């Protein structure tokens, strides 16, 4: 029986829970994305049908799923009110994100480009401690709801943390330092992970407060992924069922390599869903793919139930706990 820090807690949209209550967890999904600027980048970046998303979550729930981490931050299409409603209606724990996405998710006129570091720190901390905002896409956030964010999302494109991103990363680090909230950070196709890691650590954020995403996008980055994992950060793997990158069988081999190198306590799993990957929206890969299909492949490859339990429950329970 795994034991957790008795003083730790996880903030969901329905309130704080104990790490032991997290259950089976998808560590990186997108449940709702409003119509707007992201859609101009990719038409699949719209998840705006409440009933369809609810149906998808119920598929996940039917297989024993208990918690979903939603990685869409404030002002970039996040529907915080629907996340709260969905959690209340289904009983699923949902962790919502404050923070920022890649700058391509925002119009040139968006406040994210001009807000000072200090203003952003205040916004991120406000959403973590007081309650999220239901708006923010077309102007500075105004409509507060009761549900709080549980983590800080950050992201870069291939540019890394330099240029306009530096101010944003400093704001996220300051908010995480003050609140103890975990940071989940998007890497573009797995690149520039060490750039992010070194910056955060220089700003006082310990490695076990950091979750780096998408390092499994490109199989040829395997050695780099192993190097990043050796730094002690949590590695969130979400190229499962994303066959334009590689097969699930290749993902299984990659996870096996990570396990063989001793990183079983750092691995988290998710699907990083979009409209084109949700059954309820007409696609073939749904929120039941991870538990219903992929975990079977892991078991067939020889991965033990204990290790699967770590990746699906124990590790996310620790990674998403506030310090």
Phi, psi and omega in degrees: 000122180286138177252147180240160176302122185294339181267353182282152174211159179241132181264116175254175181289349175254007179122183184280144174230163174280148179306325181294342181270359185295318181070199179296126190231129165272119192272358179199103176222171172230108184273322178223137168222120182293155169299145180157211187299318178305327180298332179290335177281320186201121183297341179283352181271047173223122174226086193236021178245107185301315184296320181293317177295320178299318178300319180296316179296325179292331172297315177300316181294323182296336179265012177099003179294143185233334186220140175230133174264119179264125190258020179264118185273176182302139172078005182234027178106359177298137176247083186297322181295319178291326176299317178295314180299316181298318179295318180294322184281330183257338186084358177287136172285132176235128173260125181256159185248137161261193177101214185213157177253186173303145185295340176295346179280354186240144176294160179299338181268000186293147181297340182299334184282337187243340184299138180290162177303316182297320179295320180291321176303313180299318180297311182298316179294323179300316181291330178283328189251332186248330183138149183280171175253142183273353182234202178121355180284322186251009180173175181301137184304136183228326191268093183278142172241173185286326186295137181259152171288152181248352180203170178249124176263135172228165185197153168225164166264202183293348181291335183080201187273004180279178176061224185294341181285336186301314178301319182292318179293322177297320178296316179297317180297317179297316179295320179292320179297319184284329187253342185078010181287145176289154174248126172252121188239128178284127169252139183281106182058026177088358182275159174064022178295317180293327175302311178296314183300313182295321178295312181299317180294325177292338179264012172094010180264120180289157185300327183279006172258004186244136176236118180256133188251158167070014179289352177265008182300316186242117182302328181292350176269015186303314182295323177295318178301316178298321179295315179297317179299328181295346179280350175097003179282162172282138180248118181258119185256122188218021176265028177281126182073011179254079193286350175288343177264307177190173183279163174295328178296322176291324176297320178300316179296321179296315178297320177301321178295318177297318179295318180297335180265010171089020185258023186296338180273002184242359189263134176234152183234147175199181182244346180051058190291146169230178180302324183285001183231017179248123180303319184294340177262011175100005180264186185252335180262120181245182179291356175266359184294320183297307181284321187280334184236307190291318181297331176296321177296320177299315180297317180297332179279353178105004177288129186285160176297326179298317180290323176296318177300321177297313184292328186263344183223300189296309183296313177296327178299325177279318184296324185263008174282144174281141181283000000 
